[in-house]
Amino acid sequence: MGLVWTDGGAMDALRATLAKDLRAAETFDESADLTVLSRTPITIVSAGVKSILDIPATLERLETLSVAVVGYRTSRFPAFWLADSGYDLDWRVDSPKEVADIMAARQAFGELSALLVANPLAPADQLDPEVLSGALEAALVAASDSGTRGKAVTPFLLDHIQQVTGGASVEVNLTIAQGNIDLAGQIATSWSERAVLDRGDEPRCPPEFPDPPTGGTHPPSPPSGRTHPAGPPLASWSAGTSTTTCWSSRWAARRPAAIPAR
């Protein structure tokens, strides 16, 4: 099970839009991503689909292609620049661990399609819905008047919306990207820690990680700062395992057998 993040409108690894065009019913303009996701077992973190695309048709196609969609702390599918597209989701999760649990279950059942985690913007960070609606309407009229068709429509609309919003849409893009990167990192950490526990291995802690004291009925608090003047800060290690997990596991391995586990 792989893990990637996406800005919601484009998955960089595939360089294509994750949606059907607004006029897909007439043009049959559907992204190749949709069929790729049906046979690629990856997890995607996305802020949803831009409102310049056909959101309900995209959700229907994802369902048809067995691509699972879950909302992260939401039961509504986000619309990229907007926190709520107006369309309900059947499934919701509230923590990165829950996403990792779903990934593990899908892997155990041999699922070969993708898992899409819909990660909405905070409402305070979204574009003004009325401004976006007006910009989109004007952009569609401009595209029609200029004879813009096919693959050229989406970039034309995005550029027009950027101009109409005075660049605000670009700022929201950056906020979305950061939020998706953060969540994808948390999911990846949960997935890695789960894999360690499933194997029964000791976490792959850095070699200079200090050994905790023995004794006691539960692990002491992990250290902070540096292990020695020249060593790296403990919080900066990224070996696929958190500082707390390393500390707790090392303590469990060193405690006397007579001490009951908690």
C-alpha positions in Angstrom: 0.0 0.0 0.0 1.6 3.2 -1.1 1.0 6.7 0.1 1.0 10.0 -1.8 -0.4 13.4 -1.3 -2.1 15.6 -3.9 -3.3 19.2 -4.1 -6.8 17.9 -4.8 -6.9 19.0 -8.4 -3.8 17.3 -9.7 -1.9 14.3 -8.7 1.7 15.2 -9.5 2.7 11.5 -10.0 0.2 11.1 -12.9 0.1 14.8 -14.1 -3.7 14.7 -14.7 -6.9 16.0 -13.2 -8.6 13.7 -10.6 -12.1 14.4 -12.0 -14.5 14.6 -14.9 -14.9 17.8 -16.8 -18.0 19.9 -16.1 -19.4 19.0 -19.5 -18.2 15.4 -19.4 -21.7 14.1 -20.3 -21.3 15.9 -23.6 -17.6 15.7 -24.3 -16.7 12.4 -22.5 -13.7 14.3 -21.2 -12.7 12.1 -18.2 -9.3 11.9 -16.6 -7.2 8.8 -17.1 -6.4 9.0 -13.4 -9.8 7.6 -12.5 -9.1 4.3 -14.2 -5.5 4.2 -12.9 -6.8 4.6 -9.4 -9.1 1.6 -9.9 -6.0 -0.6 -10.2 -3.4 1.1 -8.1 -3.4 0.4 -4.3 -2.2 3.8 -3.0 -3.7 6.2 -0.5 -4.2 9.8 -1.7 -4.8 12.8 0.5 -6.9 15.3 -1.4 -8.8 18.5 -0.7 -11.5 17.3 -3.1 -12.3 18.4 -6.6 -12.4 21.9 -7.9 -15.8 23.3 -8.6 -14.9 23.9 -12.2 -15.2 20.1 -12.6 -18.2 17.8 -12.3 -18.1 16.7 -8.7 -21.2 14.4 -8.5 -20.1 12.6 -11.7 -16.6 12.2 -10.3 -17.9 10.7 -7.1 -20.1 8.3 -9.0 -17.2 7.2 -11.2 -15.0 6.6 -8.1 -17.7 4.4 -6.6 -18.1 2.5 -9.9 -14.4 1.9 -10.1 -14.2 0.7 -6.4 -12.1 3.6 -5.3 -12.9 4.1 -1.6 -13.5 7.7 -0.4 -13.4 8.7 3.2 -13.8 12.1 4.7 -11.1 13.2 7.2 -13.1 14.8 10.1 -15.9 15.5 7.8 -19.0 13.8 6.3 -19.1 16.1 3.3 -16.9 15.9 0.2 -14.8 19.1 -0.1 -14.5 21.2 -3.2 -10.9 22.2 -3.1 -11.2 26.0 -2.7 -14.3 25.3 -0.6 -14.6 23.2 2.5 -18.0 21.7 1.5 -19.1 20.8 -2.0 -22.6 20.0 -0.8 -22.3 16.3 -1.4 -22.4 13.7 1.4 -19.8 11.0 2.0 -20.7 7.5 3.3 -17.5 7.1 5.4 -15.6 9.3 7.8 -12.4 9.0 9.9 -11.2 11.2 12.7 -7.5 10.3 13.1 -4.5 9.2 11.0 -4.6 5.9 12.8 -8.1 5.1 11.5 -6.8 5.7 8.0 -3.9 3.3 8.6 -6.4 0.8 9.9 -8.4 1.0 6.7 -5.2 0.7 4.6 -4.3 -2.5 6.6 -7.8 -4.0 6.1 -7.8 -3.2 2.4 -4.4 -4.8 2.1 -5.5 -7.9 4.0 -8.5 -8.3 1.6 -6.2 -7.9 -1.4 -7.9 -4.7 -2.6 -6.1 -3.3 -5.7 -7.8 0.1 -5.9 -6.9 3.4 -4.3 -8.1 4.9 -1.1 -9.0 8.6 -1.3 -8.8 10.6 1.9 -10.8 13.8 1.5 -9.1 16.5 3.6 -11.1 19.8 3.6 -9.8 23.3 4.1 -10.8 25.0 7.3 -13.9 27.1 6.5 -11.9 30.2 7.6 -9.3 29.5 4.9 -11.6 28.9 2.0 -12.4 31.3 -0.9 -15.5 33.4 -0.5 -18.2 31.1 -2.1 -20.0 34.0 -3.8 -16.7 35.4 -5.2 -15.8 31.9 -6.5 -19.2 31.3 -8.0 -19.1 34.7 -9.9 -15.5 34.0 -11.1 -16.4 30.6 -12.3 -19.5 31.8 -14.2 -17.4 34.6 -15.9 -14.6 32.1 -16.7 -17.1 29.7 -18.4 -18.5 32.5 -20.5 -15.0 33.7 -21.5 -14.0 30.1 -22.4 -17.0 29.7 -24.6 -16.5 33.1 -26.3 -12.9 32.3 -27.0 -13.7 28.9 -28.5 -11.6 27.2 -25.8 -12.3 23.4 -25.8 -11.1 20.0 -24.6 -8.0 19.9 -22.4 -7.4 23.6 -22.7 -10.6 24.4 -20.8 -9.3 23.6 -17.3 -6.1 25.7 -17.4 -8.1 28.5 -19.0 -10.6 28.5 -16.2 -8.0 28.3 -13.5 -6.1 31.3 -14.9 -9.3 33.3 -15.3 -10.3 32.5 -11.7 -6.9 33.5 -10.5 -7.2 36.9 -12.2 -10.7 37.5 -11.0 -9.8 36.7 -7.3 -6.7 38.8 -7.4 -4.4 35.9 -6.8 -6.4 34.7 -3.7 -7.0 31.3 -5.3 -3.2 30.8 -5.4 -2.8 31.6 -1.7 -5.6 29.1 -0.9 -3.8 26.5 -3.1 -0.7 26.8 -0.9 -2.7 26.4 2.3 -4.3 23.3 0.8 -0.9 21.8 -0.2 0.5 22.3 3.3 -2.6 20.8 4.9 -2.4 17.7 2.7 1.3 17.3 3.2 0.9 17.4 7.0 -1.9 14.9 7.0 -0.1 12.5 4.6 2.9 12.6 6.9 0.8 11.7 9.9 -0.9 8.9 8.1 2.5 7.6 6.9 3.8 7.6 10.4 0.7 5.7 11.7 1.1 3.2 8.9 4.8 2.7 9.6 4.2 2.2 13.4 1.3 -0.2 12.6 3.6 -2.3 10.4 6.2 -2.5 13.2 3.6 -3.7 15.7 2.1 -6.2 13.2 5.6 -7.7 12.6 6.4 -7.8 16.3 9.7 -6.1 15.7 11.4 -3.5 17.8 11.0 -0.1 16.1 13.9 0.9 13.9 15.1 3.6 16.2 18.3 5.5 15.5 21.4 3.6 16.9 22.3 6.5 19.2 18.8 6.5 20.8 19.4 6.2 24.6 18.3 3.1 26.6 15.5 3.9 29.1 15.9 2.8 32.8 14.6 -0.6 33.8 11.9 -1.1 36.4 8.5 0.4 37.0 5.1 -0.6 35.7 4.9 1.8 32.8 7.4 3.6 30.6 8.9 6.8 31.9 8.6 10.0 29.7 11.0 10.0 26.7 13.9 12.4 26.8 14.0 15.6 24.8 16.8 17.6 23.4 20.1 16.0 22.3 21.6 12.7 23.3 25.1 14.3 23.4 26.4 17.7 22.3 27.1 16.6 18.7 24.0 14.4 18.3 20.9 15.2 16.4 17.8 16.4 18.3 15.6 13.5 19.2 12.6 15.2 17.7 14.3 15.6 14.3 14.7 11.8 13.8 12.5 10.4 11.1 13.2 6.7 11.0 9.6 5.8 10.5 9.0 5.6 14.2 8.2 8.3 16.8 10.4 9.2 19.8 7.8 7.9 22.2 7.4 4.6 20.3 11.1 4.0 20.4 11.3 4.8 24.1 8.4 2.7 25.1 9.6 -0.3 23.0 13.1 -0.1 24.4 11.7 0.1 28.0 9.4 -2.9 27.4 12.3 -5.0 26.1 14.5 -4.2 29.1 12.1 -4.5 32.0 12.2 -7.6 34.2 9.8 -10.4 33.2 8.1 -10.3 36.6 6.7 -6.9 35.9 3.2 -7.2 34.4 2.5 -5.4 31.2 0.1 -2.5 31.1 
